């Protein structure tokens, strides 16, 4: 089984949102206690930031692959998805933190698609992560051979 997820997935999925909520929440409470009129702005930033962190990082999965399966984990539970169920991969372009989305033919324990962070590369530029092309080749081969 080869891991295709960024080694810091856990950090981005759990630590970053927790640090944001604790940090921004502490500032909000302090501003509220001293009756700062800007306290509401910090509450809005706290809520908006928490939503952004969930949308970008909360849904991340840890993904590994072998010749026949994808192993997908949300760090509490894990499921094996046969490559024959894997349709294609798509990815982000131009972001500092890249995201890859795996699309499936049939529903999996985590839905018809999952997102994960691939390993970092030195200069991403405005191109898909090379793993997107590799995964799409694997999907085509597994469909062709009926894996």
Backbone torsions as a table, in degrees:
resi	resn	phi	psi	omega
1	UNK	NA	123.7	179.5
2	UNK	-106.4	124.9	177.2
3	UNK	-73.3	131.0	177.1
4	UNK	-114.7	9.0	177.7
5	UNK	-95.0	154.4	175.8
6	UNK	-62.3	138.0	-179.9
7	UNK	-61.3	-22.0	-177.9
8	UNK	-96.3	19.0	-179.6
9	UNK	-55.2	-45.4	-179.9
10	UNK	-58.4	-43.6	179.9
11	UNK	-58.1	-49.0	-178.8
12	UNK	-70.0	-35.4	-177.2
13	UNK	-75.1	-38.1	-174.1
14	UNK	-113.4	-47.6	-173.9
15	UNK	-69.7	-48.5	-176.5
16	UNK	-59.0	-49.5	178.4
17	UNK	-62.9	-38.6	179.4
18	UNK	-64.9	-44.1	178.5
19	UNK	-62.1	-40.9	178.5
20	UNK	-61.7	-50.4	-177.2
21	UNK	-62.9	-44.0	179.4
22	UNK	-66.4	-44.3	-178.4
23	UNK	-66.9	-55.3	-179.3
24	UNK	-66.3	-35.6	177.4
25	UNK	-64.5	-39.3	177.7
26	UNK	-64.4	-42.4	177.9
27	UNK	-63.7	-43.1	178.6
28	UNK	-59.9	-48.1	-178.9
29	UNK	-60.8	-45.0	179.1
30	UNK	-60.1	-46.8	-179.5
31	UNK	-65.4	-36.2	177.4
32	UNK	-65.7	-44.3	-178.2
33	UNK	-65.8	-30.7	178.8
34	UNK	-94.8	11.9	177.5
35	UNK	57.2	38.4	177.0
36	UNK	-72.4	129.4	179.8
37	UNK	-65.8	-15.9	178.7
38	UNK	-87.1	3.4	-178.1
39	UNK	-59.2	-38.3	-178.8
40	UNK	-63.5	-33.6	177.6
41	UNK	-63.2	-38.8	178.3
42	UNK	-70.0	-34.6	176.5
43	UNK	-64.8	-42.9	178.4
44	UNK	-63.6	-43.3	178.3
45	UNK	-62.6	-39.9	178.5
46	UNK	-60.5	-48.5	-178.6
47	UNK	-67.3	-47.3	179.8
48	UNK	-60.6	-45.2	178.9
49	UNK	-62.2	-41.2	179.5
50	UNK	-63.6	-39.5	178.2
51	UNK	-65.1	-44.9	179.3
52	UNK	-61.6	-45.8	178.9
53	UNK	-60.2	-40.9	178.5
54	UNK	-64.2	-47.8	-177.0
55	UNK	-62.6	-38.2	-177.3
56	UNK	-89.0	-36.5	-172.3
57	UNK	-120.1	-29.0	-175.1
58	UNK	-64.0	-27.0	-178.2
59	UNK	-91.7	0.2	-178.2
60	UNK	-60.8	142.7	175.4
61	UNK	-120.1	159.8	172.9
62	UNK	-97.9	127.8	-173.6
63	UNK	-126.1	135.8	173.2
64	UNK	-129.0	159.2	-177.3
65	UNK	-140.6	146.1	168.8
66	UNK	-132.6	-163.0	-174.6
67	UNK	-67.5	-22.5	-174.2
68	UNK	-125.9	-15.6	-171.9
69	UNK	-141.6	158.6	165.8
70	UNK	-107.3	133.9	175.0
71	UNK	-106.5	120.9	-175.7
72	UNK	-120.4	132.9	-177.0
73	UNK	-135.1	142.2	171.0
74	UNK	-106.0	17.2	179.0
75	UNK	78.8	-4.5	173.1
76	UNK	-115.5	-40.1	176.7
77	UNK	-135.0	160.6	-173.7
78	UNK	-136.0	145.3	177.3
79	UNK	-137.5	152.5	176.7
80	UNK	-106.8	129.0	179.5
81	UNK	-118.7	121.4	178.6
82	UNK	-63.2	144.1	178.5
83	UNK	-61.0	-22.9	177.7
84	UNK	-65.2	-19.1	177.9
85	UNK	-91.5	-8.8	-176.2
86	UNK	-85.3	118.3	-178.0
87	UNK	-88.0	-53.1	-175.0
88	UNK	-168.6	169.9	175.5
89	UNK	-122.3	146.3	172.2
90	UNK	-132.9	161.1	-176.3
91	UNK	-146.4	167.0	176.9
92	UNK	-82.6	158.8	178.5
93	UNK	-129.0	134.8	171.4
94	UNK	80.4	5.6	179.8
95	UNK	-90.3	155.2	175.5
96	UNK	-68.3	-38.1	175.9
97	UNK	-112.2	116.7	-177.1
98	UNK	-86.0	148.7	179.8
99	UNK	-129.2	139.2	173.3
100	UNK	-119.3	137.0	177.8
101	UNK	-111.3	128.6	176.1
102	UNK	-100.1	129.4	-178.8
103	UNK	-110.4	136.7	-176.5
104	UNK	-118.7	152.6	178.9
105	UNK	-71.0	-44.7	-179.6
106	UNK	-116.7	155.7	179.1
107	UNK	-56.6	137.1	173.4
108	UNK	-111.0	178.9	177.6
109	UNK	-58.6	-27.2	-179.2
110	UNK	-105.7	13.1	178.6
111	UNK	105.7	-172.9	-179.3
112	UNK	-84.9	-4.8	174.7
113	UNK	-152.3	150.9	175.9
114	UNK	-136.4	152.6	177.1
115	UNK	-116.2	148.8	176.1
116	UNK	-150.1	162.1	176.1
117	UNK	-95.7	122.1	175.8
118	UNK	-77.7	167.6	175.6
119	UNK	-57.2	148.6	-179.7
120	UNK	-66.0	152.8	170.9
121	UNK	-128.3	154.4	-171.2
122	UNK	-60.0	-51.2	-179.4
123	UNK	-132.6	103.9	-177.5
124	UNK	-74.4	-38.9	-177.5
125	UNK	60.2	-149.8	178.6
126	UNK	-110.3	63.2	179.2
127	UNK	-142.2	157.9	175.5
128	UNK	-70.0	151.1	174.3
129	UNK	-60.0	139.0	179.9
130	UNK	-56.1	-24.2	179.5
131	UNK	-65.2	-28.9	177.8
132	UNK	-61.7	-47.1	179.4
133	UNK	-64.2	-42.4	179.2
134	UNK	-62.1	-44.9	-179.7
135	UNK	-66.3	-37.8	177.6
136	UNK	-65.9	-35.7	175.7
137	UNK	-65.2	-41.4	177.8
138	UNK	-62.5	-42.1	179.6
139	UNK	-62.5	-43.5	-179.7
140	UNK	-63.9	-43.6	-178.8
141	UNK	-64.8	-44.2	-177.9
142	UNK	-66.3	-33.1	176.5
143	UNK	-71.8	-38.0	-178.1
144	UNK	-67.7	-40.2	-177.5
145	UNK	-92.3	-4.2	179.7
146	UNK	64.2	38.5	-176.4
147	UNK	-57.3	NA	NA
